[in-house]
Amino acid sequence: MKIFSRYIFFVILPLLSLTYLLFTFEYLNIDRLLSVMWAALLNVINISAALLLFGKSYDASNKKFLISNLGGLGMRLVFLLALILITLKFLNIDEYGFILAFFIFYFFAISFEIAFFISKTKNIAK
């Protein structure tokens, strides 16, 4: 839970604050603001699932760890693809803004996830 709050505080909050400032100074319209918010929500769900799966399989056997994390990665990608398609199809948001914001948030989320996994494996090696 501590790592998730760090992710929210150091990654999501600054990006959403910047987006809100751009909206306040009228560089973004409401459709693009909503697109960014939906993209952030999908990425928070994704990183939550990643941290949950990692936490459950951290002390497990190697086989369970690999199945949980690699299988979870595949399932998360399929789940994200389905959510992206549903979001683009049924919500009245700016598609290009959503896709751009999603990939920006996804890049930061994956970087955070990799750094978290590396820090945990360094603890195991010691």
Buried (B, 14 or more C-beta within 10 A) or exposed (E): EEBBEEBBEEBBEEBBEEBBEBBEEEEBEEBBBBBBBBBBBBBBBBBEBBBEBBBBBEEEEEEEBEBBBEEBBEEBEEBBEEBBEEBBEEEEBBEEBBBBBBEBBBEBBBEBBEEBBEEEEEEEEE
